[in-house]
């Protein structure tokens, strides 16, 4: 049995309220739906994607991001058909990330209720080299031969203990 999912996309509506261009990093997390405190479940959150978008001053935009663009999935493997058709190119794949068919959790027969969290923040402040694009599946391993491209810790903002009064 091969697990797979129906292709999907995220549609994120965002507005740049500043008077200058903004490089915004979007972090998307999937979390189990629960009535218990966030701190008891924060380590169960799955980072689904992380990407950067440029927003013009005053721009309202709906960003569509497809499952196959996720920063946490492996690049496609070279198939036998690719080799036979001479469609191979040398690459420096690090072998890091999830297989695309395992991007979503399996769930159960009763269904798996989840919530989606999207955090948008300033990539000029959060990026190690904010002028460089986030390449490939960097969320779990970083970039081969370079520092982790995000100044924030892996799993941010759910990497820290939360307290409510």
C-alpha positions as CSV (number, residue, x, y, z in Angstrom):
1,X,0.0,0.0,0.0
2,X,1.4,3.4,-1.0
3,X,0.3,6.4,1.1
4,X,-0.5,9.5,-0.9
5,X,-2.7,12.6,-0.7
6,X,-4.8,14.6,-3.1
7,X,-2.8,17.6,-4.3
8,X,-3.6,20.8,-2.3
9,X,-2.7,24.4,-2.0
10,X,-2.7,27.1,0.7
11,X,-4.3,30.5,-0.1
12,X,-3.0,33.2,2.2
13,X,-4.4,36.7,2.1
14,X,-1.8,39.3,3.2
15,X,-1.5,43.1,3.2
16,X,1.6,45.2,3.3
17,X,0.6,48.2,5.4
18,X,4.0,49.8,5.2
19,X,5.3,52.4,2.7
20,X,8.2,50.2,1.5
21,X,8.8,46.8,0.0
22,X,8.8,44.0,2.5
23,X,10.3,40.5,2.2
24,X,8.0,38.4,4.3
25,X,8.7,34.8,5.5
26,X,5.7,32.6,5.9
27,X,5.8,29.7,8.3
28,X,3.0,27.2,7.9
29,X,2.2,24.6,10.7
30,X,-0.4,21.9,10.9
31,X,-1.5,21.1,14.5
32,X,-3.9,18.6,16.0
33,X,-7.2,20.1,17.1
34,X,-7.5,19.9,20.8
35,X,-9.2,21.7,23.8
36,X,-6.0,21.3,26.0
37,X,-3.5,24.1,26.5
38,X,-1.2,25.0,23.6
39,X,1.9,24.2,25.6
40,X,0.9,20.6,26.0
41,X,0.6,20.2,22.2
42,X,3.2,22.6,20.7
43,X,5.7,19.8,20.1
44,X,3.1,17.9,18.0
45,X,2.9,20.7,15.4
46,X,4.2,19.8,12.0
47,X,6.1,22.5,9.9
48,X,4.5,22.1,6.5
49,X,6.3,24.9,4.6
50,X,8.4,28.0,4.9
51,X,8.8,30.5,2.1
52,X,9.6,34.1,1.3
53,X,7.5,36.5,-0.7
54,X,8.1,40.2,-1.7
55,X,5.2,42.5,-1.0
56,X,5.0,46.0,-2.6
57,X,4.0,49.0,-0.4
58,X,0.2,48.9,0.3
59,X,-0.2,45.7,-1.7
60,X,-3.1,43.3,-0.9
61,X,-2.3,39.9,-2.2
62,X,-3.6,36.4,-2.2
63,X,-0.6,34.0,-2.2
64,X,-1.2,30.5,-3.5
65,X,1.3,27.9,-2.4
66,X,1.1,24.3,-3.7
67,X,2.0,21.2,-1.8
68,X,4.8,20.3,-4.2
69,X,6.5,23.7,-3.5
70,X,6.9,22.9,0.2
71,X,10.3,23.6,1.8
72,X,10.1,20.4,3.8
73,X,9.8,17.8,1.0
74,X,12.6,16.0,-0.8
75,X,13.3,16.9,-4.4
76,X,11.9,14.3,-6.8
77,X,14.2,11.3,-7.3
78,X,15.5,10.3,-10.7
79,X,13.4,7.6,-12.1
80,X,14.4,4.7,-14.4
81,X,12.4,6.4,-17.1
82,X,14.4,9.6,-16.7
83,X,17.7,7.6,-17.0
84,X,16.5,5.7,-20.1
85,X,15.3,9.0,-21.7
86,X,18.6,10.7,-20.8
87,X,16.8,13.3,-18.7
88,X,19.3,13.3,-15.8
89,X,21.2,16.3,-14.6
90,X,23.9,16.3,-12.0
91,X,22.7,17.8,-8.7
92,X,23.8,18.3,-5.1
93,X,20.8,16.9,-3.3
94,X,21.3,16.7,0.4
95,X,18.7,13.9,0.8
96,X,17.0,15.9,3.5
97,X,13.3,16.3,4.0
98,X,10.0,14.3,3.8
99,X,8.9,12.4,0.8
100,X,6.1,14.3,-0.9
101,X,3.6,11.5,-0.4
102,X,4.1,11.7,3.4
103,X,3.6,15.5,3.7
104,X,0.2,15.0,5.4
105,X,-0.3,12.8,8.4
106,X,-2.2,9.6,7.8
107,X,-5.1,10.3,10.1
108,X,-7.5,7.6,11.2
109,X,-10.9,6.1,10.3
110,X,-12.8,8.8,12.3
111,X,-10.9,11.5,10.5
112,X,-8.1,13.7,11.9
113,X,-9.2,17.2,12.8
114,X,-6.4,19.8,12.6
115,X,-5.8,23.5,12.6
116,X,-3.5,25.4,10.3
117,X,-1.3,28.2,11.7
118,X,0.4,30.7,9.4
119,X,3.0,33.1,10.8
120,X,4.3,36.0,8.7
121,X,7.4,37.9,9.8
122,X,10.1,40.2,8.4
123,X,12.7,38.2,6.5
124,X,15.1,41.1,6.6
125,X,15.2,40.6,10.4
126,X,14.8,36.8,10.4
127,X,17.1,35.7,7.5
128,X,20.8,35.0,7.9
129,X,21.3,36.2,4.3
130,X,17.9,37.8,3.5
131,X,18.9,38.6,-0.1
132,X,19.2,34.9,-0.9
133,X,16.2,32.8,-1.7
134,X,15.4,29.8,0.6
135,X,16.6,26.8,-1.5
136,X,14.9,23.4,-1.5
137,X,14.1,21.5,1.7
138,X,15.8,23.8,4.1
139,X,13.3,23.7,7.0
140,X,14.6,20.5,8.6
141,X,18.3,20.5,7.6
142,X,19.4,23.9,6.5
143,X,21.5,24.5,3.3
144,X,24.4,22.2,2.5
145,X,27.7,23.9,3.3
146,X,26.0,27.0,4.7
147,X,24.6,28.2,8.0
148,X,20.9,27.5,8.7
149,X,19.3,30.3,6.7
150,X,16.8,31.4,9.4
151,X,17.9,33.3,12.6
152,X,14.9,32.0,14.3
153,X,15.1,28.5,15.9
154,X,13.6,25.4,14.1
155,X,10.0,25.2,14.9
156,X,9.6,28.9,15.7
157,X,7.3,30.2,17.2
158,X,6.2,26.9,18.7
159,X,9.8,26.1,19.9
160,X,9.2,27.8,23.3
161,X,7.2,27.2,26.4
162,X,4.0,29.3,26.5
163,X,2.3,30.6,29.6
164,X,-1.1,32.0,30.1
165,X,-2.3,34.0,33.1
